[in-house]
Amino acid sequence: MKRLFATIVAAFALALAGPLALSGCAGGISGIVAPTPAGVNAKVGVALSTVTEARELLTIAVNADKVSAADATNLREQLNTARAGIDTAQALLKTSPADADARLAVASAAITAVRNYLVTKGAKP
């Protein structure tokens, strides 16, 4: 469990550090940045498709015995929490776009961390 937590924390840190470096905040070159979704609505769409992909990857990992049942339950709960964060972000869009964007960033980082963990375990899309 400690290894899972360390992996998720590391992936979260990378998920946050990468965009900062590429955006120029940490001296990166912004000319090589891949196009990002414009606006929070587009980011919501990307997050929804990413959580769906992560859930499918989890199913693949479970079926291939790449993760234990307890690990799969934990990861599924994390993905459900991230999905709830996406729903919260959607609800905040009209009243507080900045808060919606922040909630979405946290949910997306969690989804990316779970996905990266599954890939390190050998799950392949």
N, CA, C and O atoms as CSV, one atom per row, in Angstrom:
chain,resi,resn,atom,element,x,y,z
A,1,MET,N,N,0.820,-1.181,0.000
A,1,MET,CA,C,0.000,0.000,0.000
A,1,MET,C,C,0.866,1.248,0.000
A,1,MET,O,O,0.540,2.244,-0.646
A,2,LYS,N,N,1.997,1.184,0.746
A,2,LYS,CA,C,2.899,2.333,0.767
A,2,LYS,C,C,3.480,2.582,-0.622
A,2,LYS,O,O,3.658,3.727,-1.036
A,3,ARG,N,N,3.772,1.495,-1.337
A,3,ARG,CA,C,4.328,1.634,-2.681
A,3,ARG,C,C,3.301,2.267,-3.610
A,3,ARG,O,O,3.648,3.111,-4.437
A,4,LEU,N,N,2.032,1.864,-3.481
A,4,LEU,CA,C,0.961,2.451,-4.285
A,4,LEU,C,C,0.852,3.938,-3.993
A,4,LEU,O,O,0.761,4.752,-4.912
A,5,PHE,N,N,0.861,4.294,-2.715
A,5,PHE,CA,C,0.757,5.700,-2.341
A,5,PHE,C,C,1.934,6.487,-2.895
A,5,PHE,O,O,1.751,7.582,-3.427
A,6,ALA,N,N,3.151,5.935,-2.775
A,6,ALA,CA,C,4.331,6.624,-3.290
A,6,ALA,C,C,4.240,6.798,-4.801
A,6,ALA,O,O,4.621,7.840,-5.334
A,7,THR,N,N,3.738,5.784,-5.486
A,7,THR,CA,C,3.578,5.870,-6.937
A,7,THR,C,C,2.573,6.943,-7.313
A,7,THR,O,O,2.796,7.711,-8.250
A,8,ILE,N,N,1.468,6.997,-6.585
A,8,ILE,CA,C,0.432,7.992,-6.878
A,8,ILE,C,C,0.947,9.395,-6.588
A,8,ILE,O,O,0.697,10.320,-7.361
A,9,VAL,N,N,1.664,9.561,-5.480
A,9,VAL,CA,C,2.224,10.880,-5.147
A,9,VAL,C,C,3.236,11.309,-6.207
A,9,VAL,O,O,3.246,12.465,-6.631
A,10,ALA,N,N,4.080,10.381,-6.631
A,10,ALA,CA,C,5.074,10.713,-7.655
A,10,ALA,C,C,4.395,11.096,-8.971
A,10,ALA,O,O,4.797,12.058,-9.626
A,11,ALA,N,N,3.376,10.346,-9.348
A,11,ALA,CA,C,2.658,10.661,-10.587
A,11,ALA,C,C,1.950,12.003,-10.477
A,11,ALA,O,O,1.897,12.764,-11.444
A,12,PHE,N,N,1.406,12.293,-9.299
A,12,PHE,CA,C,0.738,13.577,-9.080
A,12,PHE,C,C,1.743,14.716,-9.225
A,12,PHE,O,O,1.457,15.732,-9.859
A,13,ALA,N,N,2.932,14.535,-8.625
A,13,ALA,CA,C,3.959,15.568,-8.724
A,13,ALA,C,C,4.386,15.776,-10.173
A,13,ALA,O,O,4.565,16.909,-10.620
A,14,LEU,N,N,4.546,14.678,-10.899
A,14,LEU,CA,C,4.912,14.799,-12.309
A,14,LEU,C,C,3.804,15.452,-13.123
A,14,LEU,O,O,4.068,16.231,-14.040
A,15,ALA,N,N,2.563,15.127,-12.778
A,15,ALA,CA,C,1.430,15.712,-13.503
A,15,ALA,C,C,1.379,17.213,-13.306
A,15,ALA,O,O,0.964,17.943,-14.206
A,16,LEU,N,N,1.795,17.680,-12.140
A,16,LEU,CA,C,1.785,19.114,-11.891
A,16,LEU,C,C,3.048,19.797,-12.402
A,16,LEU,O,O,2.988,20.916,-12.912
A,17,ALA,N,N,4.195,19.128,-12.267
A,17,ALA,CA,C,5.457,19.740,-12.655
A,17,ALA,C,C,5.605,19.843,-14.170
A,17,ALA,O,O,6.149,20.825,-14.675
A,18,GLY,N,N,5.126,18.843,-14.891
A,18,GLY,CA,C,5.264,18.843,-16.350
A,18,GLY,C,C,4.636,20.053,-17.016
A,18,GLY,O,O,5.312,20.750,-17.773
A,19,PRO,N,N,3.347,20.328,-16.755
A,19,PRO,CA,C,2.731,21.487,-17.382
A,19,PRO,C,C,3.383,22.806,-16.985
A,19,PRO,O,O,3.461,23.729,-17.796
A,20,LEU,N,N,3.854,22.899,-15.733
A,20,LEU,CA,C,4.520,24.130,-15.318
A,20,LEU,C,C,5.815,24.338,-16.087
A,20,LEU,O,O,6.116,25.446,-16.531
A,21,ALA,N,N,6.571,23.269,-16.239
A,21,ALA,CA,C,7.834,23.383,-16.956
A,21,ALA,C,C,7.606,23.732,-18.421
A,21,ALA,O,O,8.323,24.556,-18.989
A,22,LEU,N,N,6.610,23.104,-19.023
A,22,LEU,CA,C,6.361,23.339,-20.437
A,22,LEU,C,C,5.686,24.685,-20.700
A,22,LEU,O,O,5.782,25.222,-21.804
A,23,SER,N,N,5.010,25.226,-19.701
A,23,SER,CA,C,4.320,26.494,-19.916
A,23,SER,C,C,5.252,27.684,-19.786
A,23,SER,O,O,4.869,28.811,-20.099
A,24,GLY,N,N,6.455,27.447,-19.333
A,24,GLY,CA,C,7.387,28.546,-19.181
A,24,GLY,C,C,7.532,28.992,-17.742
A,24,GLY,O,O,8.420,29.789,-17.438
A,25,CYS,N,N,6.693,28.507,-16.851
A,25,CYS,CA,C,6.767,28.904,-15.446
A,25,CYS,C,C,8.049,28.426,-14.800
A,25,CYS,O,O,8.527,29.040,-13.846
A,26,ALA,N,N,8.605,27.356,-15.295
A,26,ALA,CA,C,9.837,26.838,-14.727
A,26,ALA,C,C,10.954,26.894,-15.761
A,26,ALA,O,O,11.900,26.108,-15.697
A,27,GLY,N,N,10.852,27.802,-16.695
A,27,GLY,CA,C,11.901,27.973,-17.688
A,27,GLY,C,C,11.791,27.050,-18.879
A,27,GLY,O,O,12.748,26.944,-19.646
A,28,GLY,N,N,10.679,26.382,-19.068
A,28,GLY,CA,C,10.508,25.476,-20.198
A,28,GLY,C,C,10.275,26.239,-21.491
A,28,GLY,O,O,10.111,27.459,-21.494
A,29,ILE,N,N,10.265,25.508,-22.568
A,29,ILE,CA,C,10.032,26.113,-23.876
A,29,ILE,C,C,8.587,25.871,-24.244
A,29,ILE,O,O,8.176,24.725,-24.428
A,30,SER,N,N,7.804,26.938,-24.353
A,30,SER,CA,C,6.386,26.758,-24.614
A,30,SER,C,C,6.099,26.416,-26.067
A,30,SER,O,O,4.974,26.032,-26.389
A,31,GLY,N,N,7.069,26.541,-26.943
A,31,GLY,CA,C,6.842,26.259,-28.351
A,31,GLY,C,C,6.639,24.784,-28.651
A,31,GLY,O,O,6.140,24.446,-29.724
A,32,ILE,N,N,7.012,23.890,-27.728
A,32,ILE,CA,C,6.886,22.462,-27.986
A,32,ILE,C,C,5.714,21.836,-27.238
A,32,ILE,O,O,5.581,20.612,-27.204
A,33,VAL,N,N,4.878,22.654,-26.651
A,33,VAL,CA,C,3.746,22.152,-25.888
A,33,VAL,C,C,2.668,21.656,-26.843
A,33,VAL,O,O,2.323,22.326,-27.816
A,34,ALA,N,N,2.146,20.473,-26.549
A,34,ALA,CA,C,1.036,19.946,-27.333
A,34,ALA,C,C,-0.200,20.781,-27.066
A,34,ALA,O,O,-0.332,21.354,-25.984
A,35,PRO,N,N,-1.099,20.864,-28.014
A,35,PRO,CA,C,-2.311,21.653,-27.794
A,35,PRO,C,C,-3.091,21.119,-26.596
A,35,PRO,O,O,-3.233,19.910,-26.416
A,36,THR,N,N,-3.589,22.035,-25.791
A,36,THR,CA,C,-4.376,21.649,-24.626
A,36,THR,C,C,-5.817,22.081,-24.850
A,36,THR,O,O,-6.085,22.994,-25.631
A,37,PRO,N,N,-6.736,21.428,-24.167
A,37,PRO,CA,C,-8.134,21.801,-24.334
A,37,PRO,C,C,-8.354,23.260,-23.937
A,37,PRO,O,O,-7.840,23.714,-22.915
A,38,ALA,N,N,-9.108,23.980,-24.737
A,38,ALA,CA,C,-9.393,25.386,-24.444
A,38,ALA,C,C,-10.636,25.461,-23.574
A,38,ALA,O,O,-11.702,24.979,-23.955
A,39,GLY,N,N,-10.494,26.061,-22.419
A,39,GLY,CA,C,-11.640,26.243,-21.548
A,39,GLY,C,C,-11.924,25.036,-20.669
A,39,GLY,O,O,-11.506,23.912,-20.945
A,40,VAL,N,N,-12.650,25.321,-19.606
A,40,VAL,CA,C,-12.951,24.286,-18.633
A,40,VAL,C,C,-13.879,23.219,-19.220
A,40,VAL,O,O,-13.737,22.042,-18.890
A,41,ASN,N,N,-14.819,23.603,-20.075
A,41,ASN,CA,C,-15.723,22.615,-20.673
A,41,ASN,C,C,-14.962,21.559,-21.466
A,41,ASN,O,O,-15.270,20.370,-21.390
A,42,ALA,N,N,-13.974,22.003,-22.222
A,42,ALA,CA,C,-13.169,21.053,-22.992
A,42,ALA,C,C,-12.351,20.162,-22.062
A,42,ALA,O,O,-12.180,18.972,-22.325
A,43,LYS,N,N,-11.847,20.745,-20.976
A,43,LYS,CA,C,-11.076,19.964,-20.015
A,43,LYS,C,C,-11.956,18.912,-19.338
A,43,LYS,O,O,-11.499,17.806,-19.047
A,44,VAL,N,N,-13.205,19.259,-19.091
A,44,VAL,CA,C,-14.145,18.303,-18.506
A,44,VAL,C,C,-14.307,17.111,-19.453
A,44,VAL,O,O,-14.279,15.962,-19.011
A,45,GLY,N,N,-14.472,17.371,-20.722
A,45,GLY,CA,C,-14.606,16.296,-21.699
A,45,GLY,C,C,-13.396,15.381,-21.729
A,45,GLY,O,O,-13.528,14.159,-21.798
A,46,VAL,N,N,-12.211,15.986,-21.676
A,46,VAL,CA,C,-10.986,15.186,-21.663
A,46,VAL,C,C,-10.910,14.361,-20.380
A,46,VAL,O,O,-10.541,13.187,-20.416
A,47,ALA,N,N,-11.256,14.968,-19.258
A,47,ALA,CA,C,-11.208,14.243,-17.980
A,47,ALA,C,C,-12.184,13.075,-17.971
A,47,ALA,O,O,-11.859,11.998,-17.471
A,48,LEU,N,N,-13.374,13.279,-18.518
A,48,LEU,CA,C,-14.358,12.199,-18.573
A,48,LEU,C,C,-13.863,11.031,-19.416
A,48,LEU,O,O,-14.027,9.872,-19.037
A,49,SER,N,N,-13.261,11.335,-20.550
A,49,SER,CA,C,-12.749,10.247,-21.389
A,49,SER,C,C,-11.549,9.574,-20.735
A,49,SER,O,O,-11.346,8.371,-20.894
A,50,THR,N,N,-10.752,10.350,-19.997
A,50,THR,CA,C,-9.587,9.777,-19.332
A,50,THR,C,C,-9.997,8.854,-18.187
A,50,THR,O,O,-9.391,7.800,-17.998
A,51,VAL,N,N,-11.016,9.239,-17.425
A,51,VAL,CA,C,-11.463,8.366,-16.330
A,51,VAL,C,C,-12.078,7.088,-16.900
A,51,VAL,O,O,-11.930,6.016,-16.312
A,52,THR,N,N,-12.749,7.189,-18.012
A,52,THR,CA,C,-13.303,5.994,-18.661
A,52,THR,C,C,-12.175,5.072,-19.111
A,52,THR,O,O,-12.241,3.858,-18.916
A,53,GLU,N,N,-11.148,5.651,-19.711
A,53,GLU,CA,C,-10.000,4.852,-20.151
A,53,GLU,C,C,-9.317,4.196,-18.954
A,53,GLU,O,O,-8.927,3.031,-19.031
A,54,ALA,N,N,-9.168,4.930,-17.846
A,54,ALA,CA,C,-8.519,4.370,-16.660
A,54,ALA,C,C,-9.335,3.214,-16.086
A,54,ALA,O,O,-8.769,2.217,-15.639
A,55,ARG,N,N,-10.653,3.343,-16.097
A,55,ARG,CA,C,-11.508,2.251,-15.616
A,55,ARG,C,C,-11.364,1.021,-16.507
A,55,ARG,O,O,-11.319,-0.105,-16.012
A,56,GLU,N,N,-11.292,1.234,-17.803
A,56,GLU,CA,C,-11.102,0.114,-18.728
A,56,GLU,C,C,-9.735,-0.537,-18.497
A,56,GLU,O,O,-9.601,-1.760,-18.545
A,57,LEU,N,N,-8.735,0.291,-18.249
A,57,LEU,CA,C,-7.390,-0.223,-17.985
A,57,LEU,C,C,-7.377,-1.023,-16.684
A,57,LEU,O,O,-6.693,-2.042,-16.591
A,58,LEU,N,N,-8.115,-0.575,-15.695
A,58,LEU,CA,C,-8.222,-1.308,-14.435
A,58,LEU,C,C,-8.865,-2.674,-14.673
A,58,LEU,O,O,-8.414,-3.676,-14.118
A,59,THR,N,N,-9.899,-2.719,-15.481
A,59,THR,CA,C,-10.550,-3.991,-15.806
A,59,THR,C,C,-9.572,-4.932,-16.494
A,59,THR,O,O,-9.524,-6.125,-16.195
A,60,ILE,N,N,-8.799,-4.386,-17.413
A,60,ILE,CA,C,-7.783,-5.189,-18.107
A,60,ILE,C,C,-6.769,-5.730,-17.106
A,60,ILE,O,O,-6.384,-6.897,-17.170
A,61,ALA,N,N,-6.337,-4.871,-16.177
A,61,ALA,CA,C,-5.339,-5.279,-15.184
A,61,ALA,C,C,-5.879,-6.371,-14.271
A,61,ALA,O,O,-5.164,-7.318,-13.944
A,62,VAL,N,N,-7.129,-6.244,-13.862
A,62,VAL,CA,C,-7.739,-7.257,-12.994
A,62,VAL,C,C,-7.871,-8.572,-13.742
A,62,VAL,O,O,-7.530,-9.627,-13.207
A,63,ASN,N,N,-8.356,-8.521,-14.959
A,63,ASN,CA,C,-8.535,-9.748,-15.756
A,63,ASN,C,C,-7.214,-10.447,-16.056
A,63,ASN,O,O,-7.180,-11.667,-16.216
A,64,ALA,N,N,-6.133,-9.684,-16.133
A,64,ALA,CA,C,-4.816,-10.248,-16.424
A,64,ALA,C,C,-4.032,-10.552,-15.145
A,64,ALA,O,O,-2.851,-10.894,-15.205
A,65,ASP,N,N,-4.690,-10.427,-13.992
A,65,ASP,CA,C,-4.047,-10.667,-12.688
A,65,ASP,C,C,-2.817,-9.790,-12.475
A,65,ASP,O,O,-1.827,-10.233,-11.892
A,66,LYS,N,N,-2.880,-8.566,-12.940
A,66,LYS,CA,C,-1.781,-7.612,-12.757
A,66,LYS,C,C,-1.892,-6.875,-11.430
A,66,LYS,O,O,-0.892,-6.368,-10.922
A,67,VAL,N,N,-3.095,-6.808,-10.860
A,67,VAL,CA,C,-3.306,-6.169,-9.566
A,67,VAL,C,C,-4.172,-7.085,-8.701
A,67,VAL,O,O,-4.974,-7.868,-9.211
A,68,SER,N,N,-3.995,-6.973,-7.400
A,68,SER,CA,C,-4.792,-7.797,-6.482
A,68,SER,C,C,-6.207,-7.237,-6.383
A,68,SER,O,O,-6.478,-6.118,-6.817
A,69,ALA,N,N,-7.091,-8.022,-5.813
A,69,ALA,CA,C,-8.477,-7.584,-5.645
A,69,ALA,C,C,-8.549,-6.367,-4.730
A,69,ALA,O,O,-9.307,-5.434,-4.993
A,70,ALA,N,N,-7.762,-6.375,-3.658
A,70,ALA,CA,C,-7.760,-5.236,-2.729
A,70,ALA,C,C,-7.225,-3.988,-3.415
A,70,ALA,O,O,-7.762,-2.895,-3.235
A,71,ASP,N,N,-6.177,-4.150,-4.193
A,71,ASP,CA,C,-5.605,-3.026,-4.933
A,71,ASP,C,C,-6.621,-2.489,-5.938
A,71,ASP,O,O,-6.775,-1.277,-6.090
A,72,ALA,N,N,-7.300,-3.385,-6.612
A,72,ALA,CA,C,-8.305,-2.976,-7.601
A,72,ALA,C,C,-9.441,-2.213,-6.940
A,72,ALA,O,O,-9.930,-1.226,-7.490
A,73,THR,N,N,-9.863,-2.660,-5.769
A,73,THR,CA,C,-10.926,-1.956,-5.046
A,73,THR,C,C,-10.476,-0.545,-4.678
A,73,THR,O,O,-11.222,0.420,-4.847
A,74,ASN,N,N,-9.258,-0.437,-4.176
A,74,ASN,CA,C,-8.710,0.874,-3.820
A,74,ASN,C,C,-8.643,1.785,-5.048
A,74,ASN,O,O,-9.052,2.944,-4.987
A,75,LEU,N,N,-8.134,1.264,-6.147
A,75,LEU,CA,C,-8.007,2.073,-7.366
A,75,LEU,C,C,-9.381,2.472,-7.901
A,75,LEU,O,O,-9.565,3.599,-8.363
A,76,ARG,N,N,-10.338,1.559,-7.841
A,76,ARG,CA,C,-11.700,1.859,-8.301
A,76,ARG,C,C,-12.299,2.986,-7.455
A,76,ARG,O,O,-12.960,3.878,-7.987
A,77,GLU,N,N,-12.070,2.947,-6.146
A,77,GLU,CA,C,-12.569,4.004,-5.269
A,77,GLU,C,C,-11.919,5.349,-5.609
A,77,GLU,O,O,-12.579,6.388,-5.591
A,78,GLN,N,N,-10.630,5.318,-5.916
A,78,GLN,CA,C,-9.942,6.553,-6.299
A,78,GLN,C,C,-10.508,7.121,-7.604
A,78,GLN,O,O,-10.675,8.332,-7.746
A,79,LEU,N,N,-10.796,6.234,-8.547
A,79,LEU,CA,C,-11.383,6.692,-9.802
A,79,LEU,C,C,-12.803,7.218,-9.587
A,79,LEU,O,O,-13.208,8.186,-10.230
A,80,ASN,N,N,-13.560,6.586,-8.686
A,80,ASN,CA,C,-14.896,7.081,-8.377
A,80,ASN,C,C,-14.836,8.457,-7.724
A,80,ASN,O,O,-15.663,9.321,-8.017
A,81,THR,N,N,-13.865,8.661,-6.844
A,81,THR,CA,C,-13.687,9.963,-6.205
A,81,THR,C,C,-13.295,11.013,-7.236
A,81,THR,O,O,-13.785,12.141,-7.202
A,82,ALA,N,N,-12.410,10.634,-8.152
A,82,ALA,CA,C,-12.014,11.567,-9.213
A,82,ALA,C,C,-13.208,11.913,-10.093
A,82,ALA,O,O,-13.386,13.068,-10.478
A,83,ARG,N,N,-14.019,10.921,-10.407
A,83,ARG,CA,C,-15.222,11.167,-11.213
A,83,ARG,C,C,-16.170,12.119,-10.479
A,83,ARG,O,O,-16.777,12.990,-11.102
A,84,ALA,N,N,-16.299,11.956,-9.163
A,84,ALA,CA,C,-17.125,12.876,-8.371
A,84,ALA,C,C,-16.541,14.290,-8.422
A,84,ALA,O,O,-17.285,15.271,-8.431
A,85,GLY,N,N,-15.228,14.389,-8.456
A,85,GLY,CA,C,-14.579,15.694,-8.593
A,85,GLY,C,C,-14.886,16.343,-9.933
A,85,GLY,O,O,-15.062,17.558,-10.017
A,86,ILE,N,N,-14.948,15.534,-10.972
A,86,ILE,CA,C,-15.315,16.061,-12.292
A,86,ILE,C,C,-16.753,16.566,-12.264
A,86,ILE,O,O,-17.055,17.627,-12.810
A,87,ASP,N,N,-17.639,15.801,-11.625
A,87,ASP,CA,C,-19.034,16.227,-11.506
A,87,ASP,C,C,-19.138,17.540,-10.726
A,87,ASP,O,O,-19.919,18.422,-11.085
A,88,THR,N,N,-18.351,17.662,-9.663
A,88,THR,CA,C,-18.334,18.904,-8.889
A,88,THR,C,C,-17.840,20.061,-9.745
A,88,THR,O,O,-18.390,21.161,-9.683
A,89,ALA,N,N,-16.817,19.822,-10.532
A,89,ALA,CA,C,-16.287,20.861,-11.416
A,89,ALA,C,C,-17.365,21.309,-12.409
A,89,ALA,O,O,-17.512,22.503,-12.670
A,90,GLN,N,N,-18.108,20.363,-12.954
A,90,GLN,CA,C,-19.185,20.718,-13.882
A,90,GLN,C,C,-20.242,21.575,-13.195
A,90,GLN,O,O,-20.769,22.514,-13.792
A,91,ALA,N,N,-20.550,21.253,-11.941
A,91,ALA,CA,C,-21.557,22.012,-11.206
A,91,ALA,C,C,-21.074,23.429,-10.903
A,91,ALA,O,O,-21.881,24.354,-10.807
A,92,LEU,N,N,-19.779,23.599,-10.756
A,92,LEU,CA,C,-19.215,24.907,-10.427
A,92,LEU,C,C,-18.966,25.791,-11.651
A,92,LEU,O,O,-18.658,26.974,-11.507
A,93,LEU,N,N,-19.096,25.229,-12.845
A,93,LEU,CA,C,-18.754,25.979,-14.056
A,93,LEU,C,C,-19.437,27.344,-14.156
A,93,LEU,O,O,-18.790,28.333,-14.500
A,94,LYS,N,N,-20.733,27.408,-13.860
A,94,LYS,CA,C,-21.468,28.657,-14.033
A,94,LYS,C,C,-21.206,29.651,-12.918
A,94,LYS,O,O,-21.169,30.859,-13.156
A,95,THR,N,N,-21.023,29.154,-11.706
A,95,THR,CA,C,-20.879,30.061,-10.573
A,95,THR,C,C,-19.437,30.428,-10.271
A,95,THR,O,O,-19.169,31.543,-9.824
A,96,SER,N,N,-18.509,29.523,-10.503
A,96,SER,CA,C,-17.106,29.779,-10.168
A,96,SER,C,C,-16.176,28.995,-11.096
A,96,SER,O,O,-15.689,27.925,-10.732
A,97,PRO,N,N,-15.935,29.523,-12.282
A,97,PRO,CA,C,-15.079,28.814,-13.237
A,97,PRO,C,C,-13.674,28.525,-12.711
A,97,PRO,O,O,-13.097,27.486,-13.032
A,98,ALA,N,N,-13.123,29.428,-11.913
A,98,ALA,CA,C,-11.768,29.203,-11.381
A,98,ALA,C,C,-11.760,28.012,-10.425
A,98,ALA,O,O,-10.843,27.192,-10.464
A,99,ASP,N,N,-12.778,27.912,-9.568
A,99,ASP,CA,C,-12.875,26.762,-8.670
A,99,ASP,C,C,-13.112,25.479,-9.455
A,99,ASP,O,O,-12.569,24.426,-9.119
A,100,ALA,N,N,-13.918,25.574,-10.493
A,100,ALA,CA,C,-14.172,24.406,-11.338
A,100,ALA,C,C,-12.874,23.920,-11.965
A,100,ALA,O,O,-12.607,22.719,-12.006
A,101,ASP,N,N,-12.081,24.846,-12.447
A,101,ASP,CA,C,-10.806,24.492,-13.069
A,101,ASP,C,C,-9.869,23.847,-12.054
A,101,ASP,O,O,-9.174,22.882,-12.371
A,102,ALA,N,N,-9.848,24.376,-10.841
A,102,ALA,CA,C,-8.981,23.811,-9.799
A,102,ALA,C,C,-9.422,22.402,-9.423
A,102,ALA,O,O,-8.585,21.510,-9.283
A,103,ARG,N,N,-10.713,22.193,-9.259
A,103,ARG,CA,C,-11.226,20.856,-8.924
A,103,ARG,C,C,-10.924,19.874,-10.046
A,103,ARG,O,O,-10.583,18.716,-9.808
A,104,LEU,N,N,-11.055,20.351,-11.245
A,104,LEU,CA,C,-10.789,19.501,-12.402
A,104,LEU,C,C,-9.312,19.119,-12.473
A,104,LEU,O,O,-8.977,17.990,-12.831
A,105,ALA,N,N,-8.440,20.051,-12.133
A,105,ALA,CA,C,-6.999,19.758,-12.138
A,105,ALA,C,C,-6.662,18.664,-11.133
A,105,ALA,O,O,-5.862,17.775,-11.425
A,106,VAL,N,N,-7.266,18.726,-9.958
A,106,VAL,CA,C,-7.018,17.702,-8.937
A,106,VAL,C,C,-7.546,16.350,-9.402
A,106,VAL,O,O,-6.855,15.339,-9.280
A,107,ALA,N,N,-8.750,16.325,-9.928
A,107,ALA,CA,C,-9.342,15.073,-10.406
A,107,ALA,C,C,-8.514,14.481,-11.540
A,107,ALA,O,O,-8.276,13.274,-11.574
A,108,SER,N,N,-8.079,15.321,-12.457
A,108,SER,CA,C,-7.280,14.845,-13.588
A,108,SER,C,C,-5.939,14.284,-13.132
A,108,SER,O,O,-5.466,13.281,-13.664
A,109,ALA,N,N,-5.333,14.931,-12.150
A,109,ALA,CA,C,-4.055,14.433,-11.625
A,109,ALA,C,C,-4.235,13.063,-10.978
A,109,ALA,O,O,-3.390,12.183,-11.143
A,110,ALA,N,N,-5.322,12.881,-10.249
A,110,ALA,CA,C,-5.587,11.591,-9.609
A,110,ALA,C,C,-5.815,10.499,-10.653
A,110,ALA,O,O,-5.317,9.381,-10.515
A,111,ILE,N,N,-6.560,10.831,-11.681
A,111,ILE,CA,C,-6.827,9.859,-12.750
A,111,ILE,C,C,-5.527,9.474,-13.443
A,111,ILE,O,O,-5.280,8.297,-13.707
A,112,THR,N,N,-4.707,10.459,-13.733
A,112,THR,CA,C,-3.421,10.209,-14.383
A,112,THR,C,C,-2.533,9.344,-13.503
A,112,THR,O,O,-1.838,8.458,-14.001
A,113,ALA,N,N,-2.552,9.595,-12.198
A,113,ALA,CA,C,-1.740,8.805,-11.275
A,113,ALA,C,C,-2.179,7.341,-11.277
A,113,ALA,O,O,-1.340,6.442,-11.315
A,114,VAL,N,N,-3.474,7.103,-11.236
A,114,VAL,CA,C,-3.991,5.727,-11.258
A,114,VAL,C,C,-3.635,5.062,-12.588
A,114,VAL,O,O,-3.189,3.915,-12.620
A,115,ARG,N,N,-3.833,5.784,-13.663
A,115,ARG,CA,C,-3.522,5.230,-14.985
A,115,ARG,C,C,-2.036,4.868,-15.088
A,115,ARG,O,O,-1.688,3.784,-15.555
A,116,ASN,N,N,-1.173,5.775,-14.652
A,116,ASN,CA,C,0.268,5.520,-14.712
A,116,ASN,C,C,0.658,4.327,-13.841
A,116,ASN,O,O,1.515,3.530,-14.222
A,117,TYR,N,N,0.033,4.207,-12.682
A,117,TYR,CA,C,0.295,3.062,-11.808
A,117,TYR,C,C,-0.085,1.763,-12.509
A,117,TYR,O,O,0.663,0.786,-12.464
A,118,LEU,N,N,-1.241,1.753,-13.153
A,118,LEU,CA,C,-1.673,0.531,-13.848
A,118,LEU,C,C,-0.722,0.169,-14.984
A,118,LEU,O,O,-0.442,-1.007,-15.218
A,119,VAL,N,N,-0.235,1.171,-15.675
A,119,VAL,CA,C,0.720,0.914,-16.763
A,119,VAL,C,C,2.006,0.320,-16.194
A,119,VAL,O,O,2.576,-0.601,-16.781
A,120,THR,N,N,2.473,0.848,-15.042
A,120,THR,CA,C,3.682,0.287,-14.436
A,120,THR,C,C,3.474,-1.151,-13.970
A,120,THR,O,O,4.432,-1.919,-13.875
A,121,LYS,N,N,2.235,-1.516,-13.681
A,121,LYS,CA,C,1.914,-2.883,-13.280
A,121,LYS,C,C,1.810,-3.810,-14.486
A,121,LYS,O,O,1.676,-5.023,-14.328
A,122,GLY,N,N,1.871,-3.249,-15.678
A,122,GLY,CA,C,1.838,-4.074,-16.886
A,122,GLY,C,C,0.521,-4.094,-17.617
A,122,GLY,O,O,0.365,-4.839,-18.584
A,123,ALA,N,N,-0.445,-3.285,-17.174
A,123,ALA,CA,C,-1.721,-3.223,-17.889
A,123,ALA,C,C,-1.517,-2.423,-19.175
A,123,ALA,O,O,-0.918,-1.348,-19.168
A,124,LYS,N,N,-2.025,-2.969,-20.269
A,124,LYS,CA,C,-1.863,-2.284,-21.559
A,124,LYS,C,C,-3.235,-2.043,-22.166
A,124,LYS,O,O,-4.083,-2.935,-22.195
A,125,PRO,N,N,-3.443,-0.816,-22.654
A,125,PRO,CA,C,-4.756,-0.500,-23.261
A,125,PRO,C,C,-5.006,-1.279,-24.533
A,125,PRO,O,O,-6.057,-1.125,-25.155
